[in-house]
């Protein structure tokens, strides 16, 4: 990708780190014009079943655009063998696609592609992303999409 095709939340592969946002990766010899992508840290579950989740809880975009949300799960006391995402009550005009997955020791990441239809009115839209880790439902995290003009 070159020029206008590049975006701050394009996904790039980081050796030993999995998928990351272009804006969060230092690219040697390439000026990075974007501020870092902000991520949210939450903990779901408890004890040996606790999972550390990092993801984007707030995304500002325009109608007709597509944004990426890397949802990374770390379980310190167990291997992450599977990660499934689900969502209920998705606002009309917003689509979610669970795309690429990456796994490493005690961690797994999934790229959730969020599509905003061109006819979505400006405003704030909320939905919950559910996480099923190793076949166990860990509950949901909230994501807010701010559609701007």
Order of alpha helices (4+ residues) and beta strands (2+ residues): beta-beta-beta-beta-beta-beta-beta-beta-beta-beta-beta
